[in-house]
């Protein structure tokens, strides 16, 4: 049963606290990465057989397999995928940055180029659930950014096949290549390349503790989006909120993972009790009730605040991945929200809307990192190069300042590189 706390009884740092993994994830992942770097494809085949119980003859998904998947997925769901993709494109196209050039001083040109990364690698989880939404959310911004190649890695089933809905979503999103490999070994393959899997410039996408640790370990050899932890939701709800709706929204994250955290902050003690009762009614009805039960019992919390404004302050301290504002006038509070991955406004905007259809990205910062990081976006798939041009006359005007600056820092070769250009040639 979810626990109820009065304001002040739980420190903000403990709201989404979780127990550490029982196994030494760091050491296991380090060994896997080393094996993939050493053995390439051979290690990928071996780990796929060991962890996914699939004996593969090829790591690459063929065009025939994609065609079979599109034929296997019901037309109604394909239509849903396309509508979701349209909404995601509509939102992310607004994020495109432009290069700029400044030429407002005589003899001086400076500017910045926006350049897409060459190759993006997307990790799509498998295991207990298939996530075509992750394919759309990660691939579409990369394609909008202009990446030359977008590749997916995802674990196969025991039959050696990828879930058809994953392949269908990849087709809708315009993914270039797909590989049947998951876990830390897939991250290693993307980071360093193998005979079959190409080395990428950036790895994005969620995964389990082993995937997150692998991304952490390969960072530097390749860029990553973030170190994503288990799912989180924080709901701010007032006394007018429907407890059944609030409970259902909490469970929408609790069913992800036993390590997921679902938290309600309310100014109504009566709502707190009603939501607790609603959770007990709804959990037994869920197909993933064992996962949801563990999440709610171990990590779930209800915090009773004095006011909704105080609840907003609590949310800013916690910096949740998902934040729902279940109040009458949510826009009155939006400016006060400083730290949250994605905000859902009003009583008719459950977090599931953002997971699938609305358009804003669902790959979000977790573990309080919304204090300093952002949702996945087109920006994640571009880099910036700056440039400078000075004429001889413009440089001559700037050189004395360069020399003084360099000498003050004790870097005399810097100063000389400017001074030498001022010397008269004899």
N, C-alpha and C positions, 0 to 999 in steps of 0.2 A: 504493500500500500504506500502511496506517495506520502511524504512527510510535509507537514505544515509548520512554518517558522514565522514568528513575529519579526518585523524589521529590526535589523541590528544583531540578530542572533547568528546569522551566517555571514562570514566575511566574503566580500565580492570574489576574492581569489579562490574561494572554496566552492562557489556555486556550481561550476562545471568541473570540479575536481573528480578524477577517476583513479582507480587503482592501476599501478604499473603492470605491464605484461609479466606473466610468470616465467617466460622463457627469455633468454638473452638474444633479443632480436638483433642487436647491433652486430654481434659476432657471427650469427647465422648469415646475415645479409652480406657481411664482409667476405665470407667464404664463397658465397654464391657469385658475387661480383668478380672475385678473383678467378673462379672457374670459367666464367663466361669470357673474360678477357683472354684467358689462356687457351681455351678449347673451342670458342666460337659456337657454331651451330651444334656441334656434338654435345656441348653442355646444355643447350636449349632443349634438344630432343630428350636428353636424360632427365632433366628437371621436369619437363612436361609429363613424362611417363611416371615419375615419382610422385609429383604433387597433384596432377590433374588426371592421372590414371588413363592417359591417352597415348597410344603408340602411333606417332605420326610418320607419314612418308614425305610430307612437305610442310614447311612452315608458312608458306604464302597461301593466301586465299585466292582461288582462281576466279576468273570472270564467270565461269560456269556455275560456281558455287553462289556467287552473288545473284545471278539470274534465277537459280533455283530458290533462293531465299525470297526474292521479290515475288515469285509465283506462289510461295507458300504462305506469305503474310496476307491476311484478309484485306481486301480493297478499302474497307472502312478505316482500318488502322493506318494504312498507307496515306489516306486522305488526312488523317489527324497529324501524322508526321509532317506532311507538307504544309499544313496550316501552322503548326508550331514553328517549322523552319522559316516560314514567311515572317512570323512575328519576331523571331530572333534576329533575322536579317534586318528588319525594319528598325529595331532598336540599335543594333550594333553598327549599322551604317552611319549613324550619327556620331560615332566615336572616331571616325577616320580623321587623322591629323594631316595637315598640309605642310610641305616644306616651305621655308621662307627665305627671302633675301633682303638685306638691308643695304641700301646704297645712298645714304643721305649725308655722307661726308665726302668731301672732295678727295678722290683717289683711293677711297676705301670701299671694299665690298666684303661683307660678312654674311653668313647664312647658315642654315641647317637643312640637311636632307633627311627625310623620313624614308627608311629602307626596310622592306619586309625581310624577316629572316628567311634563309633559303629553304630549310626543311623543319617542319614541326612534327613532334611525336606525341600522340595522344594515348594515354593509358585509359582503357575502359574496363571496369571491374567485371568479373564473372561471379561464379560461386552461387550464393543463395538467391540471387536475383539478377536479371538482365536490365541494363540501363541504356536504352536507346536515347533517352533524353540527354545523357552525358555526351553521346556522340554528337548530337546537334549543337549543344552548348559549347563544346570545345572546338569542333571542326569549323563551324560557320564563321566565328571571328577570325580564325586563321586564314580562311579563304578570302574573306573581305579584306584582310590586311595585305593579301597578295603573295602569300608564301608560295614558292615554286612547287613544293611537294608537301602534302599532309598525309602522314601515315598513322595507322592505328595498330596497337598491340592489345590483345585481349585473350584470356585463357579459353581453350576449347573445352567442350564437354567430353565425357568418357568415350563418345563415339568419334572424337576427333573433329567435330564440326563446331562452328560458331553459331550461337543462337540466331535464327533468321531475322529477328527484329533488329539485332545489332547491325547485320549486314544491310538490311533495308534502310536503316537510318544513315548508315555510311554512304549509301548510294544517293539518298536524298540530299545529304550535306556536301557531296562532291569530293569525298575522300579519295586519295589517289591509290594507296596500297594498304592492305590489311594483313597482319601476321598472327598466327595462332600460338601465342605465347603470353603468359601472364606472370604475376609475382615479381619478386626482386630480379629474377633472371631477365624479364622483359625490359625492365628499367636499365639494367646493365647493357643489354643488347642495343638499346636506343642510344645510350651514352657513348659507347665505344665501337659499335658496329660489329657485325659478324659477316660470314660469307653471304648470308641471305638478308639479314635485317640491316638497313642502312643507318649510319650514324646521323643523328639529328642535331640541330642547334638548340632546341628547347623541348623539354618534356613537361606536359601539363596533364591534369586529370587526377581524380581521387583514387584511393586504394586502401588496402588494409595496412596494418602496422608495418608489415614487411616492405610493402611498396613505398610507404612514407619514409621509412628508414633508408631504403635504397636511393630515393630521390635526394635525401640529405647527403648520402655518401658520395654520389656522383656529381653533386653541385660543384662547379668549378671546371670540370671537364665539359659540362653542358649547363645551360641555364635551366631553371625550373620555375614553375609558377608559384608554388607555396608548399609548405609541409602541412598537408591537411590532416586534421584529426577527426575523431568521430563526430557525427552530426549533432547540431545544437539548435534548440529553439527556445526563445524567451517570449512569452506572451504577456503583454500588459492589457488587463481587462478590468473594466469597471463593473459596478453592481448590476447594470442593465444587460450585461452580456449573457448569452445563453450558455449555461454550464455544459450542455451536451456538445455544443459547437466547440467550446474551448477544449474540452477533453479530447474530442476527435482530432483537433489540431495538434495537441501535445503528442498524441499517439502517432500522428503522421511522421514524426521524427523518431519516436521511440522504437518503431518497428524496423528501422534501418539496421540497428546494431545493438547488441547488449551493452555496448559502451556509450551509446548515444545518451544525450541529456535533454530532458524536457522540463522547462521551468515556467511557472506562472507567477507573475507579480500582480497583485490586486489590492485595491483599497477597501475591499469588501470581505470581512470574515465569513459572511454567509455564502458568497460565491466560492470562496476557498473550500468550504465543506461540501458544497454542491458539486464542484468539479471533482473532488476526491471520490464522491459517490458515483459520479458518472463514469469515471475511469474504471471503477470496479465493475460496472455493468458492461462497459464496452470491451475491455481487454479479453474476456473469455470468448468473444464473438470473432476475434481476429484470426485469420489463418496463421499469422506469425505471432501468435499470442505469447509463446515462450520467450521470444526475443523482446517483445514489448514489455512483458511482465518484469524481466530482469532489468531492463532499462529504467522503467518507472520506479521499481522498488529500490534499486541501488543508486541511481543517479537523479531521479526526479525530485523536484522540490516545488513547494508553493510558499511564496513569501508574502506576508500581509503588510503592506505599507500604509502610511497615514493618508497619503494623497496620490493622485495619478502623477503629479509633478515629481513627487518623491520616487515613484516607480520609474520615471524617465531617468532620474539621477542614478538609480540602481542599474538600469540598463546600460548607461554610459560607463559605469564602473566595470561592468561585466564584459561589454563589447561582444555581444552574441553574433553568431553566424546569421541566424534568422531572427527577426524581431517583428512580432505582430502588435499593432496598436488597435485593440478592440474597444474603441470609444466612439462617441457620437461625432466629434469634430477632430478627426485625426490630424488634419493639416495644421491645427492649432499647436500641435506638439512636434511637428516634423522638424522645425528649425532647432529645437532643443536636442534632437538626436544627433550626437557627434560620432558615436562609435558603434557601428553595426554593419554587417556585411550587406544585408538586403532588408528593406523595411516594407511591411505589408500593412496598408492603411485601411482601417475601418472594419466593420463586422462581416463584410462580404468578400474578403480577400484572404482566404486561407493560404498558407505557405505552399500548398500543393499547386496552386495557380502559377506560382513562380517556378516551381520545379519543372513544369511541363510546357506551359502555353503562353504566358504573358509576353515574354520576350527578353527581359533582363536576365543576366546570366545566373545560373545556379551553382557554379563553381565558386565558392565563397571562403573567405578567411575564417578559421576556427581558433579555438583555444585562446581567445582574447586578442588575437592578432589583427582584428578589425580596428584596433587602436592605431595601427600604422600601415595597414595594407588594404587592398581593394579587391573587388570581384574580378574574375577573369574578364578580359576585354580585348579589343583589337590592339590596344597598347602592348599587350603581352607578346604580340607576334611581329612587332616592328622594333627597329633600333634607330638611333639618331647619329648622324655624322655631321659635324660642323666644319665649316671651311672659312678661310680668311684670305683676302687679297689686298695688298697695298702697292701703290705705285712707288717709284723711287722717291718722289717728292713727299708723298704722305709718310713714308717710312722715316725720312729725314726729320720730319716734324716730331715723330713719336720717339725717335731713338734716345734723346736725352732722358726722357722719363724711364725708358727701359733700363738704361745704364744705371740711373740712380736706384731704381728698385732692386736690380740684381746685386749691386754693390752693398746695399743695406742688408741683403740676405747672405752676403759672403760668397756669392756664386759669380766669380770673376770671369769665367769663360762665357757665361751668359752675357755679361756686360760687353765682353770683347766681340761677341758675335754681332752685337749692334754697332759698337764703335768702329769696327773694321769697315763697315759700309759707309761710314762718314769720312773716311780718309781719302784725301785727294790722290788720284793715280798720277805717278810721275813718269 
